[in-house]
């Protein structure tokens, strides 16, 4: 039972890190584009928005996939 809870915790941690990496990575790319082409702050804002959208899409896709597989941790399993 403890291994199952640990696995779920690690999976959730991974989802959070992937979300943060998408937002941070695309924001940094936007920051670089702004500095390189002098378009501040538009590329940074666009990068952050695309990172948020992409990160949220990935988060929801993986969460819904976990629920469909039955390892989503929905309590007692009643639907």
C-alpha positions in Angstrom: 0.0 0.0 0.0 2.8 2.4 0.8 4.5 1.8 -2.6 1.2 2.5 -4.4 0.8 5.9 -2.6 4.5 6.7 -3.3 4.0 5.9 -7.0 0.9 8.2 -7.1 2.9 10.9 -5.3 5.8 10.7 -7.7 3.4 10.7 -10.7 1.8 13.9 -9.4 5.2 15.5 -8.8 6.2 14.7 -12.3 3.0 16.3 -13.7 3.7 19.4 -11.7 7.3 19.6 -12.9 6.3 19.1 -16.5 3.7 21.9 -16.2 6.3 24.2 -14.6 8.9 23.3 -17.2 6.6 24.1 -20.1 5.7 27.5 -18.7 9.2 28.4 -17.6 10.9 27.1 -20.8 8.6 28.9 -23.2 8.7 32.1 -21.1 12.5 32.0 -21.2 12.5 31.5 -25.0 10.1 34.5 -25.3 12.4 36.5 -23.1 15.4 35.7 -25.4 13.3 36.6 -28.5 12.4 39.9 -26.9 16.0 40.7 -26.1 17.3 39.6 -29.5 14.6 41.3 -31.7 13.6 44.2 -29.4 9.9 43.2 -29.2 9.6 43.4 -25.4 7.3 42.2 -23.8 5.2 40.6 -26.5 7.2 37.4 -27.2 7.6 36.8 -23.5 3.9 37.1 -22.9 3.2 34.9 -25.9 5.7 32.3 -24.6 4.1 32.3 -21.2 0.6 32.0 -22.6 1.6 29.1 -25.0 3.4 27.4 -22.0 0.3 27.7 -19.8 -1.9 26.3 -22.5 0.4 23.5 -23.5 1.2 22.7 -19.9 -2.5 22.6 -19.0 -3.3 20.5 -22.0 -0.6 17.9 -21.0 -1.7 18.0 -17.4 -5.4 17.3 -18.3 -4.5 14.7 -20.9 -2.4 12.7 -18.4 -4.9 13.1 -15.6 -7.8 12.0 -17.7 -5.7 9.0 -18.9 -5.1 8.0 -15.3 -8.8 8.2 -14.5 -9.6 6.0 -17.5 -7.0 3.4 -16.5 -8.5 3.4 -13.0 -5.4 4.6 -11.2 -6.6 8.2 -10.7 -7.2 7.9 -7.0 -10.8 8.8 -7.0 -11.5 7.6 -3.4 -13.6 4.5 -3.0 -13.9 3.8 -6.8 -17.6 4.5 -7.0 -18.8 6.4 -10.1 
